[in-house]
Amino acid sequence: MPRPLKRFWPLALALAIGLVARLLWLSAHSVLLDEATVAIGARDIVQNHTPMWEAMSNAPFVWMIARLLGMAGLANVFLLRLPPALIGAASIAAIYWLARQLFDEKIAVASAFLLALHPFAVAFSRVLFADPFQVFFVLLGCYGFDRLAIKPWRGNSSRWPLLAYLCSIWALAFLMKYNAIVPGALWLVSGVISRRYRLLPAFVGFLVMALGAFLTLLLWPYDEPIWLLAFMGKAGSYGLTQAARYFAFKLHLVFFGITEIALVTGIIVAWVLRRKRGGADTSLPNKRSSNALLHVTLFLLLEIVLLIALGRSFERYLLVIVPFGCMLLAALFRIAWEHIDSGFRWRGIAMRLAIVIVTGIFVFGAVQSYSNYFAYLRNDVDYADLAQTVLAQETADSSRHAFWLVPEPIAAYYLGYTQRYSRAIRPNLDGPTAYQNYFEFAGVPYADTWKGDKVLSIRRLAREWGLVHIFTSPHRFMESAKRAADSARMLPRLPVVEYLASDFVGPRDLLIMQSGFIDLQGEPILENIEHEDGPPFIPTLPLARFAVAKVYRPEGLAANTDTMLDRVRAGAWLLTRK
């Protein structure tokens, strides 16, 4: 075998395994809330030529999907999820190169295989979220930071291409999701604390990263500041205490049962190795590797603390931790393995026992997560057929309207999902006819009322003023923007309608009700969902005013007498008002 092929065949094997894991049964589950949002946003950009859809905080990512998929992404679930699956597989190569830069070939290969098969990384690479795209560019950006830090600074003209690379990579990471600068800054801070990076190159790296993020504002000068403010407005919106409690119970998804042990062990081992021979140790390939171990561990700890400080409670935010966690585990296993034959009998026995126990815990956790994930994939109903059935009945009789009922107290949020999903198969609802879309303007039981959209008002104002006028009279613009926002807030609120008891759903109208944990979190489920807490729930359908027309279950169509709702098992009922 040629030497280059012999050198990189382990990486090629890891990439192949990771690609199969991400592409197999890619369309097994119906489209999730955020996927529908991205798909319809991309459709609006392509079909309606909107500058960006609904001022979303990750709108440039939606723009990229629009350019990649266009209208085809709405009709083909596999195609819709193909970009994140491919970018998730590409992250395997990215973590390989970063681990190789920090440690050595063996740790790099082990990190690549761990990421290729990690259930969290696999599951979140199989949905159209911005996070896997951002993680890929974050890994490339951290690799660039490390290259920048180890290059000599005086008389080195080759660093200018590297600076341009860093500016471009972090700009792309920023465009995928606006919090990309946060893990980048934490990586630099961790490098300085661990003494791997000197302060000057770390500071230069931060300035270049900030410049790349700032330059993206020039692409959409009116819209992107609003998207950025919308993103920053989300931070802390759920509360520090809730986020701390949430991630305390979710961290096991990253390291399984050894999360806290791995983090503490990383700090202790790095400290011990640094004290030996000034940081050099035969268990790691070079004297900087103990600092690299401390660097990675500190980054993981700071990232976890920051996730809690932001106050947001979503599992997907843990995705950026997973590749670095794989590096930490690979490095700790390498150190333990090197100390098996260290000359001390009891130390060797202890190391063997530790390797066996930790490996068993990790494998057990991975198998359990995959088992729960497969159960989640099977716990789904055929929404495509349901939507087409509803559309066919509405088309056959224009006087009939369809409504979607969800049994959650945050139903207004889920109503947004149904409205977007309906527009995916009914493009004629754009423009003036959108105001007649019952999916968009009707409420449901337990729902909060919709609020006026101040963002769009400020965007229109900014376009009317122009950039020059805004920069020459910023205070006047801020006053005008405040008045526009206040005016938007004063708009009449849309009514909340009790679908089941009122006459809002008229005779022969259609009502869709669903149950089960199919979309409750809006994310792939890797846990035993039977133990999750659910919203207020009714056990059976109230059929006094409605007849069951069609029943959808995970196994397919069910008899019309199947009216039992369940917190876990999926179900969807197409009802007709009598």
C-alpha positions as CSV (number, residue, x, y, z in Angstrom):
1,M,0.0,0.0,0.0
2,P,1.4,3.5,-0.9
3,R,2.6,5.4,2.1
4,P,0.0,8.2,1.9
5,L,-2.8,5.7,1.6
6,K,-1.4,3.6,4.5
7,R,-1.2,6.8,6.6
8,F,-4.8,7.9,6.0
9,W,-6.8,4.7,5.6
10,P,-7.9,4.8,9.3
11,L,-9.4,8.3,8.7
12,A,-11.0,7.0,5.5
13,L,-12.6,4.1,7.4
14,A,-13.9,6.5,10.1
15,L,-15.4,8.7,7.4
16,A,-17.0,5.8,5.7
17,I,-18.6,4.5,8.9
18,G,-19.7,8.0,9.9
19,L,-21.2,8.6,6.5
20,V,-23.2,5.4,6.6
21,A,-24.5,6.1,10.1
22,R,-25.7,9.5,9.0
23,L,-27.3,8.6,5.7
24,L,-29.0,5.3,6.6
25,W,-32.7,5.8,7.0
26,L,-32.2,9.5,6.8
27,S,-35.9,10.2,6.0
28,A,-37.3,7.7,8.6
29,H,-38.8,10.5,10.7
30,S,-41.1,13.3,9.6
31,V,-39.9,16.9,9.4
32,L,-39.4,18.6,12.8
33,L,-40.4,22.1,13.8
34,D,-37.1,23.9,13.0
35,E,-36.6,21.9,9.9
36,A,-39.9,23.0,8.6
37,T,-39.0,26.6,9.5
38,V,-35.8,26.4,7.5
39,A,-37.4,24.6,4.6
40,I,-40.2,27.2,4.2
41,G,-37.8,30.0,4.8
42,A,-35.6,28.7,2.0
43,R,-38.7,28.3,-0.2
44,D,-39.8,31.9,0.5
45,I,-36.3,33.2,-0.5
46,V,-36.4,31.2,-3.8
47,Q,-40.0,31.7,-4.8
48,N,-41.0,35.0,-3.3
49,H,-37.6,36.7,-3.5
50,T,-37.7,37.8,0.1
51,P,-34.4,39.3,1.4
52,M,-34.6,36.8,4.2
53,W,-37.5,35.0,5.8
54,E,-39.1,36.5,8.9
55,A,-35.9,38.1,10.3
56,M,-34.8,34.8,11.8
57,S,-31.7,34.9,14.0
58,N,-29.9,32.3,11.8
59,A,-31.2,33.7,8.5
60,P,-28.0,33.5,6.5
61,F,-28.0,29.7,7.2
62,V,-31.5,29.6,5.7
63,W,-30.3,31.6,2.7
64,M,-27.5,29.0,2.2
65,I,-30.1,26.2,2.3
66,A,-32.2,28.1,-0.2
67,R,-29.2,28.2,-2.6
68,L,-28.4,24.5,-2.1
69,L,-31.8,23.0,-2.3
70,G,-34.3,25.5,-3.6
71,M,-37.8,24.2,-4.0
72,A,-36.7,20.6,-4.1
73,G,-36.0,20.7,-0.4
74,L,-39.7,20.9,0.5
75,A,-40.7,17.7,-1.3
76,N,-37.9,15.3,-0.4
77,V,-37.0,14.7,3.2
78,F,-33.8,12.9,2.3
79,L,-32.6,15.8,0.2
80,L,-33.6,18.2,2.9
81,R,-31.3,16.4,5.5
82,L,-28.5,15.5,3.1
83,P,-26.4,18.7,3.7
84,P,-26.3,18.3,7.5
85,A,-25.5,14.6,7.1
86,L,-22.6,15.4,4.8
87,I,-21.2,18.3,6.9
88,G,-21.5,16.1,10.0
89,A,-19.4,13.5,8.3
90,A,-16.9,16.2,7.3
91,S,-16.5,17.1,11.0
92,I,-14.9,13.7,11.4
93,A,-12.0,14.8,9.2
94,A,-11.9,18.2,11.0
95,I,-11.6,16.6,14.5
96,Y,-8.9,14.3,13.1
97,W,-6.8,17.2,12.0
98,L,-7.4,19.2,15.1
99,A,-6.5,16.2,17.4
100,R,-3.5,15.4,15.3
101,Q,-2.4,19.0,15.7
102,L,-2.8,19.0,19.4
103,F,-1.7,15.4,20.2
104,D,-0.7,12.7,17.7
105,E,-1.9,10.3,15.1
106,K,-3.2,7.7,17.5
107,I,-5.3,10.1,19.5
108,A,-6.5,11.7,16.2
109,V,-7.7,8.4,14.8
110,A,-9.4,7.4,18.0
111,S,-11.2,10.8,18.1
112,A,-12.4,10.4,14.6
113,F,-13.9,7.0,15.3
114,L,-15.5,8.2,18.5
115,L,-17.2,11.1,16.6
116,A,-18.1,8.9,13.7
117,L,-20.2,6.6,15.9
118,H,-21.2,9.0,18.8
119,P,-25.0,8.7,18.9
120,F,-25.5,12.4,19.8
121,A,-23.3,13.5,16.8
122,V,-25.1,11.1,14.5
123,A,-28.6,12.0,15.6
124,F,-28.0,15.8,15.3
125,S,-26.3,15.4,11.9
126,R,-29.5,13.8,10.6
127,V,-31.8,16.9,11.0
128,L,-31.6,20.2,9.3
129,F,-30.3,22.3,12.1
130,A,-27.7,25.0,11.8
131,D,-25.7,23.5,14.6
132,P,-23.8,20.7,12.7
133,F,-22.7,23.3,10.1
134,Q,-21.5,25.7,12.8
135,V,-19.6,22.9,14.6
136,F,-17.7,22.0,11.4
137,F,-16.5,25.6,10.9
138,V,-15.7,25.9,14.7
139,L,-13.4,22.9,14.4
140,L,-11.7,24.3,11.4
141,G,-11.4,27.6,13.2
142,C,-9.8,26.1,16.3
143,Y,-7.3,24.3,14.1
144,G,-6.4,27.6,12.5
145,F,-6.0,29.2,15.9
146,D,-3.6,26.4,16.9
147,R,-1.6,26.9,13.7
148,L,-1.4,30.6,14.3
149,A,-0.3,30.2,17.9
150,I,2.7,27.9,17.2
151,K,4.1,29.8,14.2
152,P,7.0,32.2,14.9
153,W,5.8,35.8,14.8
154,R,8.9,37.8,13.8
155,G,10.0,37.6,10.2
156,N,7.2,35.2,9.2
157,S,5.3,36.3,6.1
158,S,3.4,33.0,5.9
159,R,1.0,33.9,8.6
160,W,-0.9,36.3,6.4
161,P,-2.6,33.5,4.4
162,L,-3.4,31.9,7.7
163,L,-5.0,35.1,9.0
164,A,-7.1,35.3,5.9
165,Y,-8.1,31.7,6.4
166,L,-9.1,32.4,10.0
167,C,-11.1,35.5,9.0
168,S,-13.0,33.5,6.3
169,I,-13.7,30.4,8.4
170,W,-15.0,32.3,11.4
171,A,-17.1,34.5,9.2
172,L,-18.7,31.3,7.8
173,A,-19.2,29.9,11.4
174,F,-20.8,33.2,12.3
175,L,-23.2,33.1,9.4
176,M,-24.3,29.6,10.3
177,K,-25.2,30.7,13.8
178,Y,-24.4,33.9,15.6
179,N,-23.0,32.4,18.7
180,A,-20.0,30.9,16.9
181,I,-17.7,33.7,18.3
182,V,-18.4,32.4,21.8
183,P,-16.8,28.9,21.4
184,G,-14.0,30.6,19.4
185,A,-13.3,33.0,22.2
186,L,-13.5,30.3,24.9
187,W,-11.0,28.2,22.9
188,L,-8.5,31.1,22.9
189,V,-9.0,31.8,26.6
190,S,-8.5,28.1,27.4
191,G,-5.3,28.1,25.4
192,V,-4.0,31.1,27.3
193,I,-4.9,29.7,30.7
194,S,-3.3,26.3,29.8
195,R,-0.1,28.2,28.6
196,R,-0.4,26.7,25.1
197,Y,-1.0,30.1,23.6
198,R,0.8,33.3,24.2
199,L,-1.3,36.3,24.8
200,L,-0.3,38.2,21.6
201,P,-1.3,35.5,19.0
202,A,-4.4,34.7,21.0
203,F,-5.4,38.4,20.9
204,V,-4.6,38.6,17.2
205,G,-6.7,35.5,16.6
206,F,-9.6,37.0,18.5
207,L,-9.4,40.2,16.5
208,V,-9.3,38.3,13.2
209,M,-12.3,36.2,14.3
210,A,-14.2,39.4,15.3
211,L,-13.3,41.0,11.9
212,G,-14.7,38.0,10.0
213,A,-17.9,38.2,12.0
214,F,-18.2,42.0,11.4
215,L,-17.6,41.7,7.7
216,T,-20.6,39.5,7.3
217,L,-22.7,42.5,8.3
218,L,-21.8,44.1,5.0
219,L,-23.6,41.3,3.1
220,W,-27.1,42.3,4.5
221,P,-26.6,45.7,6.0
222,Y,-30.2,46.3,6.9
223,D,-31.2,42.8,8.0
224,E,-28.2,41.2,9.8
225,P,-28.0,43.7,12.7
226,I,-31.7,42.9,13.4
227,W,-31.1,39.1,13.2
228,L,-28.1,39.5,15.5
229,L,-30.2,41.4,18.0
230,A,-33.0,38.8,17.7
231,F,-30.4,36.1,18.5
232,M,-29.0,38.0,21.5
233,G,-32.5,38.5,22.7
234,K,-32.9,34.8,23.1
235,A,-30.0,34.5,25.5
236,G,-31.1,34.1,29.1
237,S,-34.7,34.0,28.1
238,Y,-35.4,30.8,30.0
239,G,-33.4,31.6,33.2
240,L,-30.2,30.6,34.8
241,T,-31.6,28.2,37.3
242,Q,-33.7,26.3,34.8
243,A,-30.7,26.0,32.4
244,A,-28.4,24.7,35.2
245,R,-30.9,22.1,36.2
246,Y,-31.5,21.1,32.5
247,F,-27.9,20.6,31.5
248,A,-27.1,18.9,34.8
249,F,-29.5,16.1,33.6
250,K,-28.4,16.3,29.9
251,L,-24.6,16.1,30.1
252,H,-24.8,12.3,30.3
253,L,-25.7,12.5,26.6
254,V,-22.1,13.6,25.8
255,F,-20.0,11.3,28.0
256,F,-22.7,9.0,29.2
257,G,-22.0,7.9,32.8
258,I,-18.4,9.2,32.9
259,T,-19.1,12.9,32.2
260,E,-18.0,14.4,35.5
261,I,-15.2,11.8,36.0
262,A,-13.7,12.5,32.5
263,L,-13.6,16.3,33.1
264,V,-12.1,16.0,36.6
265,T,-9.6,13.4,35.4
266,G,-8.6,15.6,32.5
267,I,-7.7,18.5,34.9
268,I,-5.8,16.2,37.4
269,V,-3.9,14.3,34.7
270,A,-2.9,17.4,32.9
271,W,-1.6,19.0,36.2
272,V,0.3,15.9,37.1
273,L,2.0,15.6,33.7
274,R,3.0,19.2,33.7
275,R,4.8,18.7,36.9
276,K,6.9,15.9,35.4
277,R,10.0,17.0,33.6
278,G,8.5,20.5,33.0
279,G,5.6,19.2,31.1
280,A,7.2,16.3,29.2
281,D,6.0,12.8,29.7
282,T,6.4,9.6,27.8
283,S,2.7,8.8,27.9
284,L,2.1,11.7,25.5
285,P,3.9,12.4,22.2
286,N,5.5,15.8,23.1
287,K,5.9,18.3,25.9
288,R,3.1,20.4,24.7
289,S,0.5,17.6,24.9
290,S,-0.1,17.9,28.6
291,N,-0.9,21.6,28.0
292,A,-3.2,20.4,25.1
293,L,-5.0,18.1,27.5
294,L,-5.6,20.9,29.9
295,H,-6.6,23.2,27.0
296,V,-9.3,20.8,25.8
297,T,-10.6,20.1,29.3
298,L,-10.8,23.8,30.3
299,F,-12.6,24.5,27.0
300,L,-15.2,21.9,27.8
301,L,-15.8,23.2,31.3
302,L,-16.0,26.8,30.2
303,E,-18.4,25.9,27.4
304,I,-20.7,24.0,29.8
305,V,-20.7,27.0,32.2
306,L,-21.5,29.4,29.4
307,L,-24.4,27.2,28.2
308,I,-25.9,27.5,31.6
309,A,-25.2,31.2,31.8
310,L,-27.0,31.8,28.5
311,G,-30.1,30.3,30.1
312,R,-31.3,28.4,27.0
313,S,-32.4,24.8,27.3
314,F,-31.9,22.8,24.1
315,E,-30.0,19.6,23.7
316,R,-28.6,20.8,20.4
317,Y,-26.4,23.3,22.2
318,L,-24.3,20.4,23.5
319,L,-23.3,19.4,20.0
320,V,-20.2,21.7,20.0
321,I,-19.0,19.8,23.1
322,V,-19.1,16.4,21.6
323,P,-16.0,16.5,19.2
324,F,-13.8,18.0,21.9
325,G,-15.2,15.4,24.4
326,C,-14.1,12.7,21.9
327,M,-10.6,14.2,21.9
328,L,-10.5,14.3,25.7
329,L,-11.6,10.6,26.0
330,A,-9.1,9.5,23.4
331,A,-6.2,11.3,25.1
332,L,-7.1,9.9,28.5
333,F,-7.3,6.4,27.1
334,R,-3.9,6.9,25.5
335,I,-2.4,8.0,28.8
336,A,-4.0,5.1,30.7
337,W,-2.8,2.6,28.1
338,E,0.8,3.9,28.2
339,H,0.8,3.5,32.0
340,I,-0.3,-0.2,32.0
341,D,3.4,-1.4,31.8
342,S,4.8,1.5,33.8
343,G,6.9,-0.8,36.1
344,F,4.5,-0.7,39.0
345,R,2.4,-3.9,39.2
346,W,-0.5,-2.4,41.1
347,R,-0.6,0.7,38.8
348,G,-0.8,-1.5,35.8
349,I,-3.7,-3.5,37.3
350,A,-5.5,-0.4,38.3
351,M,-5.1,1.1,34.8
352,R,-6.4,-2.1,33.1
353,L,-9.4,-2.2,35.5
354,A,-10.1,1.5,34.8
355,I,-10.0,1.0,31.1
356,V,-12.4,-1.9,31.2
357,I,-14.9,-0.1,33.5
358,V,-14.9,3.2,31.6
359,T,-15.1,1.4,28.2
360,G,-18.0,-0.7,29.5
361,I,-19.9,2.4,30.8
362,F,-19.3,4.3,27.5
363,V,-20.4,1.3,25.3
364,F,-23.5,0.7,27.5
365,G,-24.4,4.4,27.3
366,A,-24.0,4.5,23.5
367,V,-26.0,1.3,23.0
368,Q,-28.8,2.7,25.2
369,S,-28.8,6.0,23.4
370,Y,-29.0,4.3,20.0
371,S,-31.8,2.1,21.3
372,N,-33.8,5.2,22.4
373,Y,-33.0,6.9,19.1
374,F,-34.4,4.0,17.0
375,A,-37.5,3.9,19.2
376,Y,-37.9,7.6,18.5
377,L,-37.5,7.1,14.7
378,R,-40.3,4.4,14.8
379,N,-42.6,6.6,17.0
380,D,-43.8,8.7,14.1
381,V,-46.8,9.0,11.8
382,D,-47.2,9.7,8.1
383,Y,-47.6,13.4,8.1
384,A,-47.1,13.7,4.4
385,D,-50.1,11.5,3.7
386,L,-52.1,13.3,6.3
387,A,-51.3,16.7,4.8
388,Q,-52.1,15.5,1.3
389,T,-55.4,14.0,2.4
390,V,-56.4,17.3,4.0
391,L,-55.3,19.3,0.9
392,A,-57.3,17.0,-1.3
393,Q,-60.5,17.4,0.8
394,E,-60.1,21.2,0.9
395,T,-59.5,21.3,-2.8
396,A,-62.6,19.3,-3.6
397,D,-64.7,21.6,-1.4
398,S,-63.5,25.2,-1.1
399,S,-65.9,25.9,1.7
400,R,-64.1,23.4,4.0
401,H,-61.3,24.6,6.2
402,A,-58.7,22.6,8.1
403,F,-57.4,23.3,11.6
404,W,-54.6,21.7,13.6
405,L,-55.0,21.0,17.3
406,V,-52.0,20.2,19.5
407,P,-52.5,19.3,23.2
408,E,-49.6,21.4,24.6
409,P,-49.8,24.5,26.8
410,I,-47.2,26.1,24.4
411,A,-49.5,25.4,21.5
412,A,-49.0,28.8,19.9
413,Y,-45.4,27.8,19.2
414,Y,-46.5,24.5,17.7
415,L,-49.2,26.3,15.7
416,G,-46.4,28.1,14.0
417,Y,-45.1,24.7,12.9
418,T,-48.4,23.6,11.5
419,Q,-48.8,26.9,9.7
420,R,-45.4,26.6,8.1
421,Y,-46.0,22.9,7.2
422,S,-49.3,23.8,5.6
423,R,-47.6,26.5,3.5
424,A,-45.0,23.9,2.4
425,I,-47.7,22.0,0.5
426,R,-49.9,25.1,-0.3
427,P,-47.6,27.7,-1.9
428,N,-50.7,29.7,-3.1
429,L,-51.1,30.8,0.5
430,D,-48.4,33.4,0.1
431,G,-49.2,37.1,-0.6
432,P,-52.7,38.4,0.1
433,T,-54.2,35.0,0.5
434,A,-51.9,34.3,3.5
435,Y,-54.2,36.5,5.6
436,Q,-56.9,33.9,5.1
437,N,-54.7,31.0,6.3
438,Y,-56.5,29.5,9.3
439,F,-53.3,27.7,10.3
440,E,-51.7,31.0,10.9
441,F,-54.3,33.0,12.8
442,A,-56.4,30.6,14.9
443,G,-55.5,29.8,18.5
444,V,-55.9,26.5,20.4
445,P,-56.7,25.5,24.0
446,Y,-54.0,26.6,26.5
447,A,-52.4,28.8,23.9
448,D,-51.0,32.3,24.5
449,T,-52.0,35.1,22.1
450,W,-49.7,36.2,19.3
451,K,-47.8,39.4,19.7
452,G,-47.2,42.1,17.0
453,D,-43.9,41.7,15.1
454,K,-41.8,44.8,15.8
455,V,-38.8,43.4,13.9
456,L,-40.3,43.7,10.5
457,S,-41.4,47.3,11.3
458,I,-37.9,48.3,12.2
459,R,-36.5,46.7,9.1
460,R,-38.9,48.6,6.9
461,L,-37.9,51.8,8.7
462,A,-34.2,51.1,8.2
463,R,-34.7,50.6,4.4
464,E,-36.6,53.9,4.2
465,W,-33.9,55.8,6.0
466,G,-30.9,54.3,4.3
467,L,-27.5,53.6,5.7
468,V,-26.0,57.0,5.4
469,H,-29.0,58.7,7.1
470,I,-28.8,56.1,9.9
471,F,-25.1,56.6,10.6
472,T,-25.3,60.4,10.5
473,S,-28.4,60.6,12.8
474,P,-28.3,57.5,15.0
475,H,-30.2,59.0,17.9
476,R,-33.1,60.1,15.7
477,F,-33.2,56.7,14.1
478,M,-33.3,55.0,17.5
479,E,-36.2,57.2,18.5
480,S,-38.0,56.4,15.3
481,A,-37.3,52.7,15.7
482,K,-38.7,52.8,19.3
483,R,-41.9,54.4,18.0
484,A,-42.2,51.8,15.3
485,A,-41.7,49.0,17.9
486,D,-44.3,50.5,20.2
487,S,-46.7,50.9,17.3
488,A,-46.3,47.2,16.4
489,R,-46.9,46.2,20.0
490,M,-50.2,48.1,20.0
491,L,-51.6,46.0,17.1
492,P,-54.7,44.0,18.1
493,R,-53.8,40.5,19.3
494,L,-55.1,37.6,17.4
495,P,-57.9,35.7,19.2
496,V,-57.5,32.4,21.0
497,V,-60.1,30.0,19.9
498,E,-61.4,26.9,21.6
499,Y,-61.5,24.5,18.7
500,L,-63.3,21.7,20.5
501,A,-66.1,23.7,22.2
502,S,-66.7,26.7,20.0
503,D,-68.3,27.1,16.6
504,F,-65.1,28.4,15.0
505,V,-64.7,25.0,13.5
506,G,-67.9,24.8,11.4
507,P,-69.8,21.8,10.1
508,R,-67.8,19.6,7.7
509,D,-64.6,21.5,8.6
510,L,-61.5,19.3,9.3
511,L,-59.6,19.2,12.6
512,I,-56.3,17.4,13.1
513,M,-55.3,16.3,16.6
514,Q,-52.0,14.6,17.5
515,S,-50.4,13.1,20.6
516,G,-47.2,11.5,21.7
517,F,-43.7,12.7,22.1
518,I,-43.0,12.9,18.4
519,D,-42.3,16.6,18.3
520,L,-42.5,17.8,21.9
521,Q,-38.9,18.8,22.1
522,G,-38.4,19.5,18.4
523,E,-35.2,17.5,18.5
524,P,-34.1,13.9,18.1
525,I,-34.7,11.9,21.3
526,L,-31.8,9.9,22.7
527,E,-33.4,9.2,26.1
528,N,-36.1,7.1,27.6
529,I,-39.0,9.4,26.8
530,E,-41.4,7.5,29.0
531,H,-40.0,9.2,32.0
532,E,-40.4,12.8,30.6
533,D,-42.9,15.1,32.1
534,G,-45.7,16.0,29.7
535,P,-48.2,18.9,29.4
536,P,-51.9,18.9,30.5
537,F,-53.4,15.9,28.7
538,I,-56.8,14.4,27.9
539,P,-57.0,10.6,27.7
540,T,-59.5,10.2,24.8
541,L,-60.8,12.3,22.0
542,P,-64.0,14.2,22.7
543,L,-66.2,12.8,19.9
544,A,-69.5,14.5,20.8
545,R,-69.1,17.1,18.0
546,F,-66.6,15.3,15.8
547,A,-66.4,12.1,13.7
548,V,-63.1,10.3,13.1
549,A,-62.3,10.3,9.4
550,K,-58.8,8.8,9.5
551,V,-56.3,7.6,12.2
552,Y,-52.5,7.5,11.8
553,R,-50.3,5.5,14.0
554,P,-46.6,4.5,13.9
555,E,-47.6,1.2,12.4
556,G,-49.7,2.9,9.7
557,L,-53.4,3.5,9.4
558,A,-55.6,2.4,12.3
559,A,-59.3,1.8,12.7
560,N,-61.5,4.8,13.3
561,T,-62.4,3.5,16.7
562,D,-58.8,4.1,17.9
563,T,-59.4,7.3,20.0
564,M,-56.9,6.7,22.9
565,L,-54.3,9.5,23.3
566,D,-51.0,8.6,24.8
567,R,-48.1,10.8,26.1
568,V,-45.5,8.6,24.4
569,R,-47.0,6.6,21.5
570,A,-47.6,8.8,18.4
571,G,-51.0,9.3,16.9
572,A,-52.8,11.7,14.6
573,W,-56.5,11.9,14.0
574,L,-58.3,13.6,11.1
575,L,-61.7,14.7,12.5
576,T,-64.7,16.1,10.8
577,R,-67.1,18.4,12.5
578,K,-70.6,16.9,12.5
